[in-house]
Structures are given as C-alpha cells and as structure tokens.
C-alpha cells in the first residue's frame, strides 16, 4: 500500500508539473532568416555557361560566356538590364569568338574582355562599345587571354599566357609595352601605385613559378619572387601588401598522384616582394582574395572559407562552405557571400561566420551546377553567374537576388 501511494503521489506531482509547464509562457520562436528572393534569371540564347564574374554598374550588367556550338566551343559577351534581366546586346564576333573566362571590365563607356582558354592560341583582347556591343578594336596575341583586364591611367593591362603581360592604350588599342619571360601568366594582373603585379603557373613551355612586379609605365621588372605552388589566384594589392592565391591541380580537378593537393594564401611586401606570411589551405586557392574591415577572405577547393588578419596573417578562421570554393567571396554590409563549385550559395556573418541564409542552386533548378565566377554585390543586390547542366545541354544563367 505504501509503495502504491508513493507511485500515486509521484504521478500527481508529475501531472502538476506538466500542467504548470503548459500554462508557463513559452519564449517566442525565432524565425530563420529567409533565403533571398530571386528577382530575375537571365539565360543566354546560346548553349553554354557563365564562368566569369559579372561586371555590374549603373543599370547594366555585363557577363562573358563559354558557349557550345556543335562540337566546338565558342565565346560571347552579353549585356543585360541590371534591374530586369532583359538582354540589351550580345557580342559573338560572328561566331568566331573563342571561349571567354576573362571577366568583362567597364571603363569610360568601353567594355574590355579577353578570349581563349588553355588549349586556345592566337586570341584577342576585345574593346566593345558598352551601349551597343559593337567592336571598337581587337588586339591579337599569340596565346590565350584568360586574364581579366585592368584599366588604369588610360592603359589596359592583361596577361596572355606564354606571351606574358601587355599594356595597351585603352582608347586605341595600340601596344605600349609587353613583358615576356620564361613565365606562363594567366592570372589577372593587379595594378596599383605605379606597379603591375602578376603570378605564373606551369605550361608545356614554361615551368617557373613566380610572382612578378612590373613598372606600370615601362613593363620593366621590379622584382620576381619564386613561389612553391602555381600562382593561379589573381593578386590583390592593398596597404603595402600583395595577397595572392596559390595551388596545384586544375580548376575543376584536384592534383593527382604523385602530387598532393596543396594551396595557400601568400602575402608579400609590395615594394620588395619579400614574403611576409602564408596561410596554408588544404587545397588550391584559385581566386583573388577579398579584403574588408582589416581582414582578408578567400575560399579553397578544400571546401572551406577562410579569413585572416590582413596585416599579420594571424587570427585565422575557417568554416565549411559545403563543397569546393573556386569563386572569390563577396563581402559587404557585415556579410560574406560564398558559392561552392556545385552552386550552394551561403550568406555568413562576417564577424563570426554564423550562417544567415542559404540557397542551393542545384536544388532550386534540378540541374548540375558549375559556379566558378564570383558573386557580385551592387546596389543592394547580388548577381550570381553559373552553368547549368541538364539533359537538354548546358545553360548559361545569371541570377539576380535580393538578400
């Protein structure tokens, strides 16, 4: 009897506790931040993919493409209305343009863009009228122009593989100088403080791995610093420092045996080329790093997004991005936007890398996604380029999001 009474008493207390808990006010549920609204999607009329970073300025967005034409690859440049996604013009060079992974650059009413990939030779840097897409001039080189051009002080600078680095008159296309050495230079050059900085990677002809600094007026070498890995990541110059991504393997494939996948962010002194620090990564860093608020951000094919103190390289933080990261992150307004090669776009808090929202393009489209061009922040909107692979073929898609 005593045991039964004890059990009854315990049940009564438990029931009272449940009743009190039911009447106790519960804290309000915290609603997750919704994924961004897709304002519009532009799909190119031709089959292919957008593999470069779009340039967005004013009411226009410009993006270059790798296109599929029968059994061969060609290229194109498209201009769309940045507010609506309506196409304004397309430049295809009459179907003769080579595949374009060089990102278009707008300056002075002109669009500059290169053509060609690693297997292409005798390619061009094009200068187009930004309003109409008409060709103003084309400069021929002996190799390919994967490099995104940089326009400074009336000159346009770009790398052209085994041809080295060129400087042209931005209006006429006339050559000012060419730096050619035992280097294969594909990464986009950084131009600052009267210097042009570029990095090299291996080709069949040249194997030397260096980061070089050139006089912007003459092309004369100021320093040449050997590096342990290919410098495929485009340099960034700021605060007396040069930041450059290093890594082996190919853009879409890690290094194969006997090589071991490796990558890093290297920081050099801008004046001397002396190494200041290195942040190692588990795989290649094939991108230009992004600086914001005293920190440098970069992704790696190892599947992580990294940040470090831009001066010292210390206080390294990293977070899993959900897959290999080839495209540079976009940073602004206390947020970091990173997209994986398979199209998972994540918004993170810049202070602690806490996830704010996520949008998976593969889930949204039901297609295989290749995303290697950087998201572009402009006017409170985010522009994301991609290539979609469906049973019907490849589609070049540009997304405009409202975070």
N, C-alpha and C positions, 0 to 999 in steps of 0.2 A: 504493500500500500504506500509506504513512504517513497519507494522508487517511482511508482506511478505518479504520485503527487509532485515529485521533483520534475519529472518529464513534462507534466501538465503546466507547471509553473514556468519552465524554460520556454515552452511553446507560447505561453501567454506573453512573456517578455519579448520574444522574437516578433510576435504579431504586433505588439505595441510599437516596437522599433520600426517595423515595416510601415505601419500607419503613420508614425511621425515623419519617416523619410518621405512618404508620399506627399504629406502636407508641407514639407520643408521646401521653400522656393529653390529651384534649380538655377544654376548660372546660365545665362543665355548662350546658345550655341554660337560659335564663331564661324561665320560663313567663309568658305575659302575664296580667295581672290579668283574671279572668273578668268578663263582663258581669253585672250584678246579677240576682238571682233575682226573678222576678215572683211575689209571694206570692198576690195575687188581683187580679182585674179586676172592677170594678162597672160594669154597663151599665144606664142608665136604661131603664125600660119604654117611655117615650115617645121618639119620634124627635127628635134634636137634637144639641146639643154642650155640653160644659162648657168655657166660655171664660173663667172666672174662677179665681182662686186658691182652693183648698180651705182651710177652717179645720179644724185637727186639734187636739183637746185631750182628754186623758184617753182614754177608749175610744171616742170618736166622731169622725167626720169629716163636715163639712157642706160642700156644694157647690151653687152655683146654676147654672141652665141656660138656654140659648136653645133653645126647642122648636119643632117644626114641627107644626102642626095644620091639615091640609088646605092651603089656600092662604094661611094666615096664620101668623104667629109668635106664640108664647106663651112663658111662662116657668115655672120651677119651682125649688124648693129641696128638696134631698134630704139625709137623714141616714143614714149607714151605720155599721156596726160597724167601727172602725178596725183591728181585729185580723183580721176575717174577710171584710169587704166585704158582709155581709148588710144589706139595707135595713131601716131602722127605721121611717122615715116619709117621706112626700112631701107637700109643700105646693104646690098648684097654683092656689089661690084659686078653685076650682071651674071651672078652665079660663080664668079671666079675668085671670090674672097676665100682665103684659107680659114680653117677653124680659128676662132678667136677666144682665147682665155685671158688675153690682155683686157683689163677693165677700161672703159671709156673715161676720159677726163675732159671736163668742160672748162674753157678759159677764153675770155674775150669773144664770145659768140661762136667759138670753134670747138669741135669735138675731136680729140686725138685718141687713136686706138691702134694697137698693133694686131698682126695676124700671124698664125702659124703655131704649131706645136713641135714637140721634139723631133718628129720624123719629117718635118717640112723644111725646105730650103728655098732660097730666093723669095723672100717675103717682103712685106711693106709695113711702114707706119703710115696710116691714113690721117688726113686732116679733112674734116667734114664741116659743112655749114650746119650749125646747131638748129636753125629754124627749118631747113628744108631737107637735110641729109645729103645734099649734093657734094660731090668730091671737090675739094679745093686744090689739094695736091696729094701725091703719094711718093714716099721716099723708099727706094729699093735697097735691101740689104742682102748679104749672101747667105744668111741663116734665118732663123725664125725670131719673132718678136712676141714671146710670152709675157714679157715685162709690161707692166702698166706704166705709161709715160708720166713724167713730172714736168710741169711748166713753171718756170721761174725767170723773171727778169727778161722777158722777150725770147727765151730759149725753151725748147722742149728736149728733155733728156730721157733716154731709154736704153735698155740693154738688148743685145741681139745675139745671144748665144756665143758661138766662136768668133763672131765679129767684134765682140767687146761692147763698149759703151759709146753712144753717139750723142752729140749736141747739135741740134738744128735750129735755124731761125724759125720761130713759132709762126710767123706770118707767111714767109715764102717757102719754107721747107729746105732752104739752102743749108748745106753742111757747114758747121762751124769748126768741129773737130771730131776725131774718133780716137778712142783709146783701145788699142788691140794688143794683147799679150798672150802668154801661154795659159789663158783662163777661159772657161766657158761661163758666161754671165747671163743668167736668165731672170734673176730676181729683180724686182722693180727698184730703181735707184732712189735713195733719199737725197734731197738737195736742201742744204741749209748752211748759212754762214759762209757762203762762197765755196762750198765743198760739195762734191758728189760722192756718195758712198754706195758701194755695190758689193754683192757677195757672189762667189763662184761655186759651181758644183761640177761633177765629172761629166765628160762627154767621151765619145770614142777617140777624139783627137787630143783633148786636154784633160789631165787628171788633177792638176794642182787645186788645192782648196784654200781660198784666201778671202779676206775682206779687204777691199781697197778704198782709199780716199783719193779723189782727184780734184785738181783745181777746176772750179766751175767755168772759168774764163778760157782756159787753155787745154784742159784734159791732162795736164802734167800730173803724174803720180806724186802724192804727198807722203803716203805710207801704204805698205802692203803687209798685212798681218796674217800669217798662216793660222788655219783653224783645223781642229781634229775631225770635223764632220762637214759634209756639204752644207753650204750656207744658202739653201734654197729659200729661206724665210727672208722677206724684204726687210731691209734695215729701217729703224726709226731713230731719228736724231732729236734729242731734247736735253736741255740742262747740261751741256758739255759732255754728253754721253751718247754712244751708239749702241742700240739694242738690236740684236739680230738673232733670228731663229736658226738652229742647226738641226740636222737629222739625216739619217740614211734611208734607203728604200725608195719607193716611188710614191706618188701622191696617194694612190688607192691601194697600195700593197706594202706591207712591212718588209724590212730587209730579210733576205733569205740566207740560209747557211752557205758558207761558213760565217757570214756576218751575223752579228747580234743586233737586234733593233736598239737604237740609241738616239737620244735627242737632248737638246738643252736650249736655254736662252743665255746668250753671251752678251756681256756688257763691256764695251771698250771705251777708252778715253778718246774723245772726239779729235783732239789735237795730235796725239801721238800714236793712236792705235793700240796702246798698251791695254792688256786685259785687266779689268777691274774686278769682275766677279762672274761666276757662272751658276745658274740654277739648273741642275740636271732634271731631265724628264725620262720617263720610261720608254719613249719612242719619239719619232720625229716631230719637230716643231716647224711646220711648213707654212708659216704665216708671218705677217708683220705684227709685232706686239702692239697693244693699245695702252696708252697712258692716261691716267685720270686721277686727280687728287693725291698726287705723290706716290701712286702705285702703278706698277706695270702688270698688265693682264695678258695671258696667252694660253692657248689650248694646245693639246698634243694628240697625236694619234694613239697614245696610250689610254685615251678615254677620260682624261682629267682636264679641268680648267684650273690654271694656276694664277696666283698673284704674288707679288713680292714688293718690298720697298724699292722704289725706283732709284734711290741713291746708293743704298748699301747691298741690295740683293737679299737682305735678311727678312725675317718675319714671313717666310714662305707659307702660303696657304693653298690648299687644293681641294677640289670637290669633284666627285664623279659626275660626268656630263651625260652618261648613258650610251657612250659609243665614241669612236674616234672623232677628233675635232681637227679639221683641216682649215676651216674658215676662221679668221680672226674674230674675237668677240667685239660687240658694240657696247660702249659704256656711256651712260648719260643719266642725269637726274637721280643719282644714287642707285642705279640699277645696272646689271650686267646681262647682256643678251648673248647666249651662246647656242650654236646649232651644231649638231653632230652630222657626220657624213651621211647618215641614214635619215636625216630630216627631223630629228627631235629638237625642237626649239624650247629653250628654258630661260625664264627670267629669274635672276637671282638678286638678292640684296647685296650691294657692293660691300657693305661693312662686314657681314658675317657669312655670306654665301648661302643664306637661307633661301629656299625656293619660294618664289612669289606666285608663279604660274607656269604651266607647261602646255605646249601644243605640239602634237606629233603629226607631221605632215603625211607620214605613211599611213597612220590610222585614218586620217581625215580623207585621203584620196583613194586608199586601197591599192596604191601603186608602190613599186620600189622607188626609193628616192635617193638621189645623189645631190648633196648640198656641200659645195666647197667654196662658194663665194660668200663674202662677209655680209651679214645683215647691215643695212644702212638706216641710221636714225636721222629723221629730218622732219621738222615741223610737227613734232609730237606723234609721228607715225613711224612704223618700222617696215622696211622693204626687204623682202627675203627672196633671193633667186634660187632656183632649183631645176633639176632634171627629173622628170617622172618617167618611169618605165612601166608600160602596160603591155597587154597582149597585142595592142594595135601599134606599138612602137614607142619612141621617145617623144616627150613633150617638154618644151622649154616654157617654164612657168615662173612668173614674178608675182609675189603676194604682197599686198599692202594691208598691214594690220594696224588696228587702233588699240594700243596696250591699255 
